Amino acid sequence: MKKILASLLASLCLVTGAQAAGGTFPLDTFPKERLTDLAALQNGAKIFVNYCLNCHEAAFVRYNRMKDIGLTDEQIKQNLLFATDKVGETMKVALRAKDAKDWFGATPPDLTLVARSRASHAGPGPDYLYTYLRTFYRDDTRPTGWNNLVFPNVGMPHVLWELQGQRVAKFVDEKDPHDPTKTVHKFEGYEQLTPGTMSPQEFDSNIADLVAYMTWMAEPMAQSRVRIGVGVMIFLLGFFFIAWRLNAAFWKDVK
C-alpha cells in the first residue's frame, strides 16, 4: 500500500512540475476536429508506435483497441506490431526502467493517460501536448542537446527532429513590467539551422494527428460517451413532455 501511495505521489509531483514549467509559455490550440477523423487517428497511431513507443509505454492500452479507429487485426500486425507478436498484448516496451533511469535520469512515464494528466489552468491536455511537441530547440548546455519552451530543461530529447529539422530559439532580455529592477528572458522566435523532411505545415499537421491519437488513447470511449449522453438528454426531454401531459390529464378534474 505504501508503494502505491508513493507512486501516486511521485506521479502527482511529475505532473505538477511539468505544469509549472509550462505555465509561463502560452499554449496553442489543438485542432479538435482531428479527434473524429479516422485517417488522422490512424496516422497518429503510426507516429506514436514509430517514435514514442521506443522509450515510453502505453501499458493500459491493447493493440487490438485500434480496431475502434478503423484498423483491422492484419493491418495492426503488418504495420504497428513491433514489440510483440499478438494484437491482444498491451503496448509495452523492452526498455527496462533501471536502464532508462541510468540513461535519461528518470524513467520515461507511461503515456496512456498523458493527454488527461497534462491538463492545467493554462489549458487542456491536448493543447499542452500539441504545443510541447512543436517547441523543441537546440541547446548545447543540455545533456541531450535539446530544450523545450513549454517544459524548460526537460530530460526528453527531440525524437522528431528529423521531421522538423534543427533550430535554435532566440531570446531577448527586457525589463520586467512589474519590477523595473529585474529583467525578463523573453522568447523572440526560432532560427532554422537545418531543414526537416517535412515542411512546417506538414509537421504541425502530423503532430496534431499524434496528439489526436494520444487523446483518443486516454479515453477511447469519449466520443461514444458524448453520443450516448446526447441520446439520454433527448430521451429525458421527451419523457418530461409525456409526463407533463399525463400529469395534466390525471388532474384535470381536480379543482
Number of C-alpha atoms within 10 A of each C-alpha: 6 7 8 9 10 11 12 12 12 12 14 13 12 15 17 15 13 18 21 15 17 21 17 12 15 14 19 15 13 20 15 14 10 19 20 13 13 17 15 22 26 20 17 24 24 18 20 21 20 14 12 17 20 15 17 22 21 24 14 15 20 16 20 17 18 23 13 11 18 12 15 14 16 11 13 20 16 10 11 19 19 16 15 16 9 15 18 13 16 18 22 20 16 12 15 10 14 11 12 15 12 10 10 14 12 14 17 16 15 16 20 21 19 20 24 17 19 20 17 17 7 17 16 17 20 26 22 29 25 23 24 18 19 21 16 27 23 20 16 11 10 13 14 16 14 24 25 24 21 25 22 15 16 17 18 18 18 20 13 18 19 13 16 23 18 20 20 17 18 13 13 11 12 12 13 13 10 7 9 10 8 11 13 14 12 13 13 11 11 14 12 15 11 12 15 17 13 14 13 15 10 13 18 17 16 18 23 29 29 27 32 31 27 27 23 23 24 20 14 17 12 14 13 10 12 11 11 12 12 12 12 12 11 12 11 12 12 12 12 12 11 12 12 11 11 12 11 11 10 9 9 9 7 5 4
